[in-house]
Amino acid sequence: MATASIRSLYVFAYLDGGFLPAGKLDMTEQSNRLVACSFAYGQRYLERPNALEIDPVGLSLRDKSAVRAKLLVPPNGLAFFGGIRDATPDAWGRRVIESQHQVPANSLAEATYLLEAGSERVGALDVRESLTSPANVARGSIHSLAYLMEAAERIEAGLPIPESLVDIFVAGRGLGGMRPKVSVRDDDQHLWLAKFASNNDRLLDVPMVEHGTLRLAQLAGLTVPETRLLQVQNKNVLLIRRFDRTWTHADKALEIRHHMVSALTLLACDELDSPNMSYMDIVGAMRRYAATTGLKADIEELYGRMVFNILVSNDDDHLRNHAFLWDIDARGWRLSPLYDVMPRASVASERFLHLGVGPKGRLADLDNAYAAKERFGLLGTDALRIIDQVWRIARQWKLHFEAFGVSTEQIERIAPAFRHIDEVSSAELRKLL
């Protein structure tokens, strides 16, 4: 059996316009696999009235006396704190880091992935080797998208990256998800996520369709980030404004970073447990940890997203595709804008989401969603209003997609994903709408 080793790192939080040391993280690794970790908040950090909790479950600051001078471990027997894991690169970011090191997949220590994500990582955390290590704020430019896209294609194909394309190691390393993407700054220094087509997309123009789907969700009353569709080297690139950043322009432009955690973190469960969870589980976690300000609106928004996912057959609604942002004014967690929503064409009459919907489990139909209304704290009239609002837009998805610039060919390819209300509801429910 391989000998376990402990590596100590320092977690920084973005407060008052800069990074401040929040505490020390000890990671126990065995053959590059993380088997345990512990965290201790710094005493000076805890004295700050606006100290940011690193993890709402395992590292909560609701009672600072409970964590002062304490060595804390992840909840529920987990090996890692969810709030720090969410600041660690996921599949794509890891591939970028591995390409830079020229090593096989998943062959680096977890601490290496965590460190090399850089200071532009998602959320308001940074991780460094020492208290005196500088921030790694190297960034990509929107004017380099053609080079970054070429580099991403080479990484997907398992090819080495030449010196002329090394900017990908800056722009792509700190990101989650499986699809190729980079973070870039525009001329105003605003941060955008640029999502490229994948070598595995075949005939589906994913950037174009995802752009159309997010715009459709916005028309249906859901909260989505700003998006743009660009043509780079005759290929579509989807630009999504990073919603973990906001900008103020009072005396001078100031970027504010917002800590972000996934629903996986809020539920303090392992990724393998995600298919056993439900939207109602997320609601329960929101009632425990989210800000009371706006809680009712956020729960209604989550219900609307569930209905939307049913109507567009988006079954990639796992726990890491639901997130929460730290609201500085409310001093609590609020539901983030919608992201990673994509119709999946199917000919099946009975379809399922990733998460549980209602009493009939993951079954993707509106009766199942309506039957779950009490678990969301909704009156029947509220649930019907949300279902009707989303359906009135989703039913005209073709017209909207055409207006968004989605091609006829792409519309035909994804048409089997969209459900007619007769397919996903009973006559009794339709009478109520």
PyMOL commands that set and color helices and strands:
alter all, ss='L'
color gray80, all
select helices_A, chain A and resi 43-46+64-66+75-77+82-85+91-101+110-116+142-156+163-165+168-171+206-219+263-266+271-276+279-289+295-312+319-321+366-371+373-376+380-394+397-403+408-417+421-423+427-432
alter helices_A, ss='H'
color red, helices_A
select strands_A, chain A and resi 5-15+18-30+33-41+125-128+140-141+181-185+191-195+227-232+235-241+245-249+253-257+260-262+323-327+332-335
alter strands_A, ss='S'
color yellow, strands_A
deselect
rebuild
show_as cartoon
